[in-house]
């Protein structure tokens, strides 16, 4: 596991972010054990994101013991019916914007400048920021954090 700009930003703004989420009663999707535990201890309703790879009842129980109010199943259990999701997240940046596999299926590579991660999505799928803004404007507050877990020195 590594530390990135996203982790640093959350750590620097943790108190303010936790207070805002509690005040707005906005649940938080956490993609790391570190932030799941920290935000739940701060009184924020935390949902364990699919990146925490809950594939069975034992892993769901463990995440709930760490403070998750709800648990999203691992992407390995998804069939695509619940919408777009990344097929892969990579620490590497690729020169190409699209890939085609040996069967002719096209994939789009989306590089996130802030976290320096690349999302591999099915062609035609991309993060729909307008949809996210519309949901927030319609009173459907929800925040997802997909950040690295940091090292043991960050456990508190």
C-alpha positions in Angstrom: 0.0 0.0 0.0 1.2 3.5 -0.6 0.4 7.1 0.3 -0.8 9.5 -2.4 -2.0 13.0 -2.8 -5.6 11.9 -1.9 -4.5 10.4 1.4 -2.5 13.5 2.3 -5.4 15.8 1.4 -7.8 13.8 3.6 -5.4 13.7 6.5 -4.8 17.5 6.3 -8.6 18.2 6.1 -9.9 15.3 8.2 -11.5 17.3 11.0 -13.2 19.7 8.6 -14.4 16.9 6.3 -15.7 14.8 9.2 -17.6 17.8 10.7 -19.2 18.6 7.3 -20.2 15.0 6.7 -21.8 14.7 10.1 -23.6 18.1 9.8 -25.0 17.2 6.4 -25.8 13.6 7.6 -23.9 12.5 4.5 -22.7 8.9 4.4 -19.2 8.2 3.2 -18.1 5.4 1.0 -14.6 4.5 2.2 -12.1 2.6 0.0 -9.5 2.0 2.7 -9.5 0.5 6.2 -7.7 3.5 7.6 -10.4 6.0 6.6 -13.3 3.6 7.3 -12.1 3.3 10.9 -11.1 6.9 11.3 -14.4 8.4 10.0 -16.6 5.9 11.9 -14.7 6.8 15.1 -15.4 10.5 14.3 -19.2 9.7 14.2 -19.6 9.7 10.4 -21.8 7.0 8.8 -19.4 5.0 6.8 -20.1 2.5 4.0 -17.4 0.1 3.2 -16.8 0.5 -0.6 -16.4 -2.3 -3.1 -12.6 -1.8 -3.1 -12.4 -3.4 0.3 -13.3 -6.7 -1.4 -16.0 -8.0 0.8 -16.8 -11.4 -0.9 -18.4 -13.3 2.0 -20.2 -13.0 5.3 -16.9 -13.2 7.3 -15.4 -10.2 5.4 -18.6 -8.2 5.8 -18.6 -9.0 9.5 -15.0 -7.8 9.9 -15.8 -4.5 8.1 -18.8 -3.9 10.3 -16.6 -4.5 13.4 -14.3 -1.8 12.1 -17.2 0.6 12.0 -19.0 0.2 8.6 -22.7 0.8 8.8 -23.1 -1.0 5.5 -20.9 -3.0 3.1 -20.8 -2.9 -0.7 -19.8 -6.3 -2.2 -16.5 -6.6 -4.0 -16.5 -5.7 -7.7 -15.6 -9.3 -8.3 -19.2 -10.2 -7.5 -20.7 -7.5 -9.8 -22.3 -8.3 -13.1 -22.5 -4.7 -14.5 -26.2 -4.3 -13.9 -25.7 -1.7 -11.2 -23.9 0.7 -13.6 -20.4 1.6 -14.6 -17.5 0.7 -12.4 -13.7 0.4 -13.0 -12.5 -2.9 -14.3 -9.0 -2.1 -12.9 -7.2 0.7 -11.1 -3.5 1.0 -11.8 -0.7 3.1 -10.3 0.8 3.4 -13.8 0.1 5.9 -16.5 -0.5 4.6 -20.0 0.4 6.4 -23.2 -2.8 5.2 -24.9 -6.3 6.5 -24.2 -7.9 3.3 -25.4 -7.1 -0.4 -25.5 -8.5 -3.3 -27.5 -8.3 -6.8 -26.2 -7.7 -9.9 -28.3 -11.5 -10.4 -28.8 -11.9 -6.9 -30.2 -13.5 -5.4 -27.0 -12.5 -1.7 -26.5 -11.6 -0.2 -23.1 -11.0 3.4 -22.2 -8.1 4.5 -19.9 -9.0 7.5 -17.7 -6.0 9.0 -15.8 -6.8 10.9 -12.6 -4.3 13.8 -12.3 -4.9 14.2 -8.6 -4.4 10.7 -7.4 -2.1 9.6 -10.3 -4.1 6.5 -10.9 -5.5 5.1 -14.1 -9.0 3.6 -14.3 -9.7 1.0 -17.0 -13.3 1.3 -18.1 -15.4 -0.4 -20.8 -15.4 1.8 -23.9 -18.1 4.5 -23.7 -18.0 4.6 -19.9 -16.3 7.5 -18.1 -16.8 9.2 -14.8 -20.0 11.2 -15.3 -19.3 14.3 -13.1 -22.5 16.0 -14.4 -24.5 13.1 -13.0 -22.8 13.3 -9.7 -23.4 17.0 -9.4 -27.1 16.5 -10.4 -27.5 13.9 -7.7 -26.0 16.2 -5.1 -28.1 19.1 -6.2 -31.2 16.8 -5.9 -30.4 16.2 -2.3 -28.8 12.8 -2.7 -25.5 13.5 -0.8 -22.9 10.8 -1.1 -19.1 10.9 -1.0 -16.8 8.1 -2.1 -13.1 8.0 -1.1 -10.8 5.6 -3.0 -7.5 6.2 -1.3 -4.7 4.1 -0.2 -4.6 2.8 3.4 -1.2 4.4 4.4 1.3 2.6 6.6 1.2 1.3 10.2 2.5 4.6 11.4 -0.8 6.1 10.5 -2.9 3.8 12.7 -4.4 5.7 15.6 
